[in-house]
Amino acid sequence: MDTGSSSTEDTTTPDVAPDTAAPDSGSGGPSFDALLDTGPPLKPDEDSDADGLLDINDNCPFKKNSNQLDSDGDGKGDKCDIDKDGDGVANAGDNCDTDPNSDQSDLDGDGFGDVCDKDRDGDGLLNGADNCPDVANPLQKDTDNDKIGDLCDPSDGSVKDTDKDG
């Protein structure tokens, strides 16, 4: 039966649901890379956060971030990125949220990840000036004067080969 209507107008409802996380294929959990800023749909000619950038060009359209800083290069501004260093550990629980360190290693237990800890071994000497930066050696003893502290220098016999691998 012909109703006489020849309309070709698209009557589908646009998708206005917020973006969500896609499962991480490796763990079955949410992928940090897949988590997107949720909010109202973008309007290309608006600047919702008043940071001077149109939403369509803004890497964090609902939070003011005129510098568009994106430390891990994932396209999400750091202000909106729950993992701004891209190491798979959310900022809130990351012991070094500006430098990737997925293992969260913290040799001296001071709460700063080794990757960004200026004194990894906690002996009071900055890594660059420490002759043994991964072993606490506050006295900096160096018997053979090779600029490697005795506590971590295998060449002077001070370090014991506990696993007998040489």
C-alpha positions as CSV (number, residue, x, y, z in Angstrom):
1,M,0.0,0.0,0.0
2,D,1.4,3.4,-1.1
3,T,0.9,6.0,1.7
4,G,2.0,8.8,-0.7
5,S,5.0,9.6,1.4
6,S,8.3,9.8,-0.4
7,S,10.3,11.3,2.5
8,T,14.0,10.3,2.6
9,E,14.5,12.1,5.9
10,D,16.7,10.2,8.4
11,T,14.6,9.7,11.5
12,T,17.1,7.7,13.5
13,T,18.0,9.1,16.9
14,P,21.7,10.2,17.3
15,D,23.9,8.4,19.7
16,V,24.2,10.6,22.8
17,A,25.4,8.0,25.3
18,P,28.7,8.8,27.0
19,D,31.8,6.9,25.8
20,T,32.8,4.0,27.9
21,A,35.8,1.7,28.4
22,A,36.4,-1.1,26.0
23,P,37.7,-4.3,27.6
24,D,41.5,-4.8,27.6
25,S,42.1,-7.8,25.4
26,G,45.0,-8.9,27.7
27,S,43.4,-8.8,31.1
28,G,39.6,-8.7,30.5
29,G,39.5,-5.4,32.5
30,P,39.1,-1.9,31.3
31,S,41.8,-0.5,29.1
32,F,43.2,2.8,30.3
33,D,43.7,3.8,26.7
34,A,40.0,3.1,26.0
35,L,38.7,5.3,28.7
36,L,37.4,8.5,27.2
37,D,36.2,11.8,28.7
38,T,32.5,11.4,29.3
39,G,30.2,14.3,29.0
40,P,27.7,15.8,26.7
41,P,28.2,15.4,22.9
42,L,30.7,17.8,21.4
43,K,29.5,20.8,19.5
44,P,32.1,21.8,17.0
45,D,31.5,25.5,17.3
46,E,31.6,25.7,21.1
47,D,34.3,26.1,23.8
48,S,32.6,24.3,26.7
49,D,35.5,24.8,29.1
50,A,36.3,28.4,28.0
51,D,40.0,27.7,27.5
52,G,40.2,29.3,24.1
53,L,40.0,26.1,22.1
54,L,36.9,24.9,20.3
55,D,35.7,21.6,21.7
56,I,36.3,19.8,18.4
57,N,40.0,20.7,18.7
58,D,40.4,20.4,22.5
59,N,42.0,17.2,23.9
60,C,40.0,17.7,27.1
61,P,36.9,19.7,26.1
62,F,35.1,19.8,29.5
63,K,38.1,20.8,31.7
64,K,40.1,24.0,31.1
65,N,43.6,23.2,29.7
66,S,44.7,25.8,27.3
67,N,48.2,24.3,27.1
68,Q,46.8,21.0,25.8
69,L,49.5,19.0,27.7
70,D,49.4,15.3,26.8
71,S,52.4,13.7,28.5
72,D,51.8,10.2,27.0
73,G,50.8,11.3,23.6
74,D,47.5,9.3,23.6
75,G,45.3,12.2,22.5
76,K,43.7,12.8,25.9
77,G,44.8,16.0,27.7
78,D,46.5,15.3,31.1
79,K,43.7,17.0,32.9
80,C,41.3,14.3,31.6
81,D,43.7,11.4,31.4
82,I,43.4,8.9,34.2
83,D,46.9,7.5,33.3
84,K,48.9,10.5,32.0
85,D,52.2,8.7,31.7
86,G,50.6,5.7,29.8
87,D,52.2,3.0,31.9
88,G,48.9,1.2,32.7
89,V,48.7,2.4,36.3
90,A,46.1,5.0,37.1
91,N,47.4,8.4,38.3
92,A,45.7,8.0,41.7
93,G,47.8,4.9,42.5
94,D,50.9,5.6,40.4
95,N,54.1,6.3,42.5
96,C,55.5,8.2,39.6
97,D,52.6,9.6,37.5
98,T,54.7,11.6,35.1
99,D,57.2,8.9,34.0
100,P,56.2,5.4,32.9
101,N,57.0,2.7,35.4
102,S,54.5,-0.1,35.2
103,D,56.3,-2.2,37.8
104,Q,56.0,0.6,40.4
105,S,59.5,-0.3,41.7
106,D,60.4,1.7,44.8
107,L,63.8,0.5,46.1
108,D,63.9,2.7,49.3
109,G,60.2,2.5,50.1
110,D,59.7,6.3,50.2
111,G,56.6,6.3,48.0
112,F,58.4,7.7,44.9
113,G,58.9,5.3,42.0
114,D,62.6,4.6,41.2
115,V,62.1,6.0,37.7
116,C,61.5,9.5,39.2
117,D,63.2,9.2,42.6
118,K,66.2,11.5,42.8
119,D,67.7,9.3,45.6
120,R,66.6,5.7,44.7
121,D,68.4,4.0,47.6
122,G,67.4,6.6,50.2
123,D,70.9,7.2,51.6
124,G,70.7,11.0,51.3
125,L,72.8,11.3,48.2
126,L,71.3,12.2,44.9
127,N,71.6,9.4,42.2
128,G,74.0,11.5,40.0
129,A,76.4,12.1,42.9
130,D,76.0,8.6,44.5
131,N,78.8,6.1,43.7
132,C,76.3,3.3,44.4
133,P,72.8,4.7,43.5
134,D,70.9,1.4,44.0
135,V,72.5,0.4,47.3
136,A,72.5,2.6,50.4
137,N,76.1,3.7,50.8
138,P,76.1,7.0,52.7
139,L,79.8,7.0,53.4
140,Q,80.7,6.5,49.7
141,K,83.6,4.2,50.6
142,D,85.5,3.3,47.4
143,T,88.6,1.3,48.2
144,D,89.9,0.9,44.7
145,N,89.0,4.5,43.6
146,D,87.1,3.3,40.5
147,K,84.1,5.6,41.3
148,I,82.0,2.6,42.2
149,G,81.1,2.3,45.8
150,D,82.5,-0.7,47.7
151,L,79.0,-1.9,48.6
152,C,78.1,-2.5,44.9
153,D,81.5,-3.0,43.3
154,P,82.1,-6.6,42.3
155,S,85.7,-5.9,41.0
156,D,87.1,-5.2,44.4
157,G,85.7,-8.3,46.1
158,S,83.4,-6.4,48.4
159,V,80.2,-7.7,46.8
160,K,79.4,-11.3,47.4
161,D,78.2,-13.4,44.5
162,T,75.3,-15.0,46.3
163,D,73.8,-16.8,43.2
164,K,77.3,-18.1,42.0
165,D,76.7,-16.8,38.5
166,G,79.9,-14.8,38.3
